[in-house]
Amino acid sequence: APSGSRSIDCWRVLYWIPMLFICLIVAWSYYAYVVQLCIETVENMGEKIVYLLLYHGLFIMFVWSYWQTIFTKPMNPLKEFHLSHPDKELLEREDRRESQQEILRRLAKDLPIYTFTMSGAVRYCDHCHLLKPDRCHHCSACNKCILKMDHHCPWVNNCVGFSNYKFFMLFLAYSLLYCLFVTATDLQYFIQFWTVDGKTHERLMEYLNGLPDTQAKFHIMFLFFAASTFSVSLAFLFAYHCWLVCKNRSTLEAFRAPAFQHGPDKNGFSLGINKNFQQVFGDEKKYWPLPVFSSIGDGCSFPTCLVNPDPEQPSLSPVHNSSIKSAEESHPFPTKTLRESQNQLLSNGQSEDRVKRGTSNPALTIEKET
């Protein structure tokens, strides 16, 4: 209906408000730092040049990574994970759970899928009509399935996933450095504003009376408060996502561990800190600090420590090993291969053509997960 379309368009406009707020804050901070602090307040020419050069270097990297995070489209599952029109009609016609189960098992048999729902069912999206790849989730805000979805971020009006997670990490890193740099260089002038001659009250009254020399001082004062406040919040958020990268988990997986054949396993995708880092930032160091795509893989399949154990994780107990073995014996899984683009993380420089792991469970029930 036209009215419904107008309502959806209004909501989409509202989604841009948090991002526009951030852009306004950044634009004001640029004016306050460059014009009011460096040009109007700093008197030493050498200090002024150094501040401006370092500031613009951080500012460019910050804006570049923020731009990439916002406008990089999230990657969706490949065509092979989507149900064909005949398969979709066949699935919709079936009323018996066992028959639907058989259809999904048949379709998933040749796909690199190793995770299931908590009840052990094939992860199927009834909105997008596809079998979900590992670490893929349906985003209600974007209304599509996102590969390796981490979360939907209102501050960038975009889903953070496989295609832009590196950009998001760099955005957090450069925004934190930006705020820390502004706080550190603005500190001495902030202190001078409040402590020179001990006339804090008089200086405040000068501002309230609108005297000409108070404009720069107000910007310096507010810039310090804003930069220091954002530094604290960004530091916690950046530290949390660094921990997620080291563990090779997404935000969603940190709250709910992915379920494998033997059950939920929060360390299922962890290959060790170095390989976990390379999976996000790539294996070429020259690209690590740049907001250009260098992540390893295609986002549809990921190596797991169940195939190659993580040397940095404690080994499984004999009881755990026996439970996995018994589960595999009771439900024989056909062998499948991971993509070669992922195997470089598992091989330590040695080629491995195939890593076998079964994924078709006769005991699975169908559970549509959104």
C-alpha atoms as one frame of an Amber mdcrd trajectory, in Angstrom:
protein
   0.000   0.000   0.000   1.235   3.568  -0.686   0.697   4.571   2.942   2.809
   1.638   4.078   5.584   2.612   1.658   5.600   6.174   2.985   5.827   4.846
   6.537   8.819   2.662   5.640  10.553   5.600   3.933  10.046   7.750   7.035
  11.644   5.091   9.215  14.603   4.834   6.823  15.141   8.583   7.118  15.086
   8.333  10.913  17.777   5.647  10.771  20.216   8.268   9.455  19.778  10.612
  12.441  22.457   8.985  14.710  24.975   9.039  11.848  24.174  12.679  11.044
  24.669  13.525  14.723  28.152  11.987  14.634  28.958  13.887  11.422  27.909
  17.187  13.019  30.050  16.496  16.096  33.049  15.656  13.897  32.552  18.774
  11.740  32.346  20.978  14.823  35.425  19.334  16.365  37.348  20.072  13.154
  36.412  23.750  13.347  37.117  23.969  17.071  40.518  22.287  16.831  41.869
  23.711  13.562  40.466  27.235  13.703  39.881  28.049  17.355  42.737  26.078
  18.940  45.549  25.811  16.387  45.069  29.009  14.383  43.612  31.376  16.989
  45.110  30.118  20.272  48.430  28.324  19.721  51.157  30.960  19.368  54.259
  28.841  18.750  54.511  28.270  14.984  56.379  24.961  15.270  53.833  23.583
  17.716  51.018  24.763  15.477  52.437  22.999  12.399  53.051  19.728  14.248
  49.537  19.757  15.707  47.948  20.421  12.328  49.950  17.734  10.505  49.265
  15.017  13.071  45.650  16.036  13.443  44.912  15.913   9.721  46.621  12.537
   9.396  44.371  11.049  12.079  41.349  12.911  10.759  41.764  11.515   7.224
  42.143   7.922   8.447  39.200   8.330  10.822  36.880   9.738   8.136  38.064
   7.182   5.560  37.379   4.195   7.823  34.038   5.675   8.947  33.013   6.176
   5.317  33.949   2.594   4.456  31.986   1.237   7.423  28.881   3.188   6.419
  28.819   2.638   2.669  30.268  -0.871   2.294  27.289  -3.068   1.551  26.987
  -6.148   3.779  27.660  -9.354   1.901  24.791 -11.793   1.452  24.982 -15.589
   1.054  26.047 -16.905  -2.321  23.514 -18.183  -4.803  24.244 -21.799  -3.922
  22.700 -21.296  -0.470  19.418 -19.973  -1.878  16.603 -22.370  -2.609  15.682
 -22.665  -6.236  12.108 -21.906  -7.182  11.169 -25.620  -7.564  12.797 -26.490
  -4.210  11.028 -23.615  -2.499   7.664 -24.691  -3.883   8.367 -28.275  -2.885
   9.214 -27.220   0.664   6.094 -25.064   0.957   3.850 -27.869  -0.299   5.088
 -30.336   2.290   3.150 -30.404   5.557   4.941 -33.298   7.205   7.976 -32.320
   9.208   9.839 -35.434   8.191   9.415 -34.623   4.519  10.539 -31.027   4.977
  13.478 -32.317   6.967  14.488 -34.605   4.151  14.369 -31.747   1.641  16.590
 -29.484   3.736  19.031 -32.306   4.454  19.312 -33.008   0.756  19.913 -29.346
  -0.068  22.468 -28.867   2.727  24.353 -32.070   1.956  26.879 -30.502  -0.421
  27.206 -27.133   1.303  29.969 -26.191   3.797  27.580 -25.860   6.746  28.743
 -27.041  10.176  26.514 -25.177  12.625  22.890 -25.719  13.538  20.208 -24.232
  15.736  20.269 -24.909  19.459  17.830 -27.766  18.945  20.048 -29.322  16.277
  18.030 -28.245  13.240  19.248 -26.928   9.891  19.499 -23.128  10.040  16.952
 -21.993   7.480  15.713 -18.430   6.872  12.081 -18.318   5.817  12.386 -14.607
   4.926  15.230 -14.974   2.434  14.452 -18.612   1.551  17.985 -19.856   2.011
  20.061 -22.222   4.073  22.125 -20.049   6.362  25.903 -20.361   6.031  27.887
 -20.612   9.244  27.877 -17.363  11.262  25.194 -15.869   9.009  22.135 -14.236
  10.605  19.058 -12.410   9.397  19.024  -8.699  10.234  15.549  -7.340  10.871
  16.694  -3.752  10.211  18.263  -4.578   6.821  15.683  -7.315   6.151  18.305
  -9.655   4.708  20.755 -12.329   5.792  24.231 -10.958   6.546  27.401 -13.027
   6.305  29.248 -13.272   9.634  26.900 -10.731  11.136  28.296  -9.004  14.212
  25.546  -6.476  14.939  23.479  -3.729  13.344  25.087  -0.428  14.328  22.800
   2.645  14.402  25.838   4.978  14.455  26.775   3.873  10.936  23.248   2.918
   9.800  24.608  -0.348   8.502  25.109  -3.937   9.469  28.602  -4.800  10.661
  29.567  -8.133   9.171  32.115  -9.965   7.072  32.427  -7.266   4.391  33.061
  -4.302   6.723  34.120  -5.676  10.118  37.740  -4.673   9.452  36.568  -1.161
   8.571  34.543  -1.029  11.784  37.584  -2.045  13.837  39.720   0.619  12.156
  36.957   3.163  12.681  37.021   2.417  16.420  40.822   2.515  16.508  41.225
   5.797  14.609  38.333   7.498  16.394  39.921   6.536  19.721  43.325   7.873
  18.618  41.619  11.000  17.288  39.900  11.698  20.621  43.029  10.925  22.661
  45.130  13.217  20.478  42.630  16.070  20.760  42.386  15.564  24.532  46.163
  15.516  25.028  46.929  18.578  22.894  43.963  20.565  24.184  44.693  19.838
  27.860  47.232  22.604  28.539  44.984  25.296  27.049  41.984  23.934  28.907
  43.940  24.184  32.161  45.062  27.726  31.341  41.486  28.758  30.713  40.350
  27.569  34.126  43.352  28.317  36.325  45.182  31.447  35.105  45.035  34.027
  37.904  42.525  31.841  39.716  39.655  33.784  38.153  37.376  30.965  37.065
  34.227  32.809  38.082  35.250  36.002  36.324  36.096  34.122  33.136  32.754
  32.356  33.208  30.985  35.691  33.637  32.955  37.084  30.691  31.577  34.285
  28.551  28.046  34.883  29.774  28.410  38.586  29.007  29.508  37.707  25.456
  32.940  39.306  25.499  34.866  38.837  22.220  37.741  36.763  23.653  35.508
  34.045  25.091  34.521  32.273  21.840  37.787  30.354  21.409  37.922  29.567
  25.116  34.437  28.095  25.057  35.326  25.861  22.093  38.548  24.764  23.804
  36.691  23.925  27.001  33.867  22.019  25.327  36.246  20.263  22.919  38.207
  18.866  25.857  35.076  17.587  27.596  33.685  16.020  24.416  36.975  14.365
  23.351  37.737  12.983  26.813  34.203  11.626  27.231  34.232   9.905  23.844
  37.718   8.528  24.599  36.446   6.610  27.610  33.469   5.047  25.834  35.482
   4.246  22.695  38.260   2.663  24.746  35.841   0.153  26.309  34.155  -0.611
  22.983  37.456  -1.001  21.132  38.898  -3.242  23.858  35.800  -5.449  23.712
  36.028  -5.897  19.946  39.778  -6.575  20.180  38.895  -9.391  22.567  36.298
 -10.682  20.092  38.874 -10.652  17.266  41.393 -12.558  19.397  38.715 -15.167
  20.190  37.311 -15.166  16.633  33.783 -14.453  17.818  31.131 -12.034  16.706
  29.037 -10.036  19.164  26.135 -12.414  18.529  28.348 -15.442  19.157  29.621
 -13.903  22.394  26.048 -13.823  23.695  25.044 -17.193  22.238  27.680 -19.750
  21.323  27.350 -21.349  17.869  25.983 -24.901  17.972  27.986 -27.623  16.251
  27.332 -31.335  15.914  28.347 -31.978  19.521  26.513 -28.915  20.871  27.272
 -25.237  21.586  30.956 -24.356  21.518  32.050 -20.751  22.099  35.572 -21.535
  20.836  34.425 -23.460  17.783  35.883 -20.989  15.275  39.012 -20.028  17.208
  42.287 -20.981  15.514  44.680 -19.095  17.799  45.218 -15.372  18.200  47.436
 -14.924  15.137  45.154 -16.747  12.705  42.066 -15.204  14.245  43.565 -11.759
  13.629  44.524 -12.676  10.057  41.001 -13.838   9.321  39.781 -10.249   9.877
  42.770  -8.161   8.739  44.388 -10.476   6.195  47.887 -11.899   5.964  49.580
  -8.858   4.346  50.728  -6.438   7.025  50.861  -3.451   4.686  47.065  -3.490
   4.447  46.342  -3.808   8.176  46.158  -0.055   8.976  44.329   0.831   5.752
  40.530   0.697   5.384  40.693  -1.497   2.292  39.210  -4.978   2.199  41.799
  -7.639   3.029  39.881 -10.194   5.111  40.484 -13.846   4.289  37.756 -16.029
   2.828  34.383 -15.560   1.194  32.257 -15.159   4.334  30.271 -18.338   3.632
  32.623 -20.925   5.140  35.075 -20.773   8.003  37.689 -23.177   9.362  36.954
 -24.467  12.836  39.065 -25.732  15.698  37.015 -28.942  15.473  38.909 -29.632
  12.239  42.300 -28.277  13.339  42.489 -27.801  17.129  43.464 -24.380  18.438
  46.928 -24.687  20.040  46.158 -21.726  22.320  42.990 -23.307  23.705  43.050
 -26.003  26.414  42.595 -29.473  25.027  39.239 -31.166  25.369  38.753 -33.479
  28.270  38.475 -37.248  27.625  34.796 -37.062  28.529  34.231 -34.289  25.983
  36.153 -36.182  23.334  34.168 -39.318  23.969  30.880 -37.439  23.755  31.843
 -35.980  20.373  32.965 -39.364  19.126  29.768 -41.048  20.248  27.689 -38.331
  18.598  29.537 -38.792  15.332  29.144 -42.552  15.468  25.424 -42.392  16.228
  24.766 -39.904  13.402  27.048 -40.657  10.442  27.674 -37.436   8.534  28.690
 -37.415   4.862  32.023 -35.753   4.227  32.245 -32.177   2.937  35.045 -29.824
   2.002  35.860 -26.357   3.217  36.714 -23.761   0.619  40.369 -23.505  -0.400
  40.297 -19.790   0.434  39.906 -20.761   4.080  42.407 -23.595   4.185  45.429
 -21.260   4.239  44.527 -20.426   7.821  44.653 -24.079   8.757  47.728 -25.212
   6.886  50.550 -23.038   8.310  51.916 -22.604   4.789  51.302 -26.204   3.722
  48.561 -26.858   1.191  45.612 -28.914   2.337  43.284 -29.746  -0.499  40.437
 -31.035   1.605  39.287 -30.829   5.206  36.490 -33.231   5.806  33.580 -32.740
   8.136  30.029 -34.107   7.978  26.952 -31.959   8.279  23.884 -33.984   7.433
  22.157 -35.350  10.514  19.286 -37.806  10.038  17.892 -36.795  13.413  17.589
 -33.117  12.526  14.235 -31.398  12.756  13.333 -28.309  10.779  13.464 -25.074
  12.685  13.127 -21.780  10.906  15.529 -19.348  12.512  15.418 -15.608  11.958
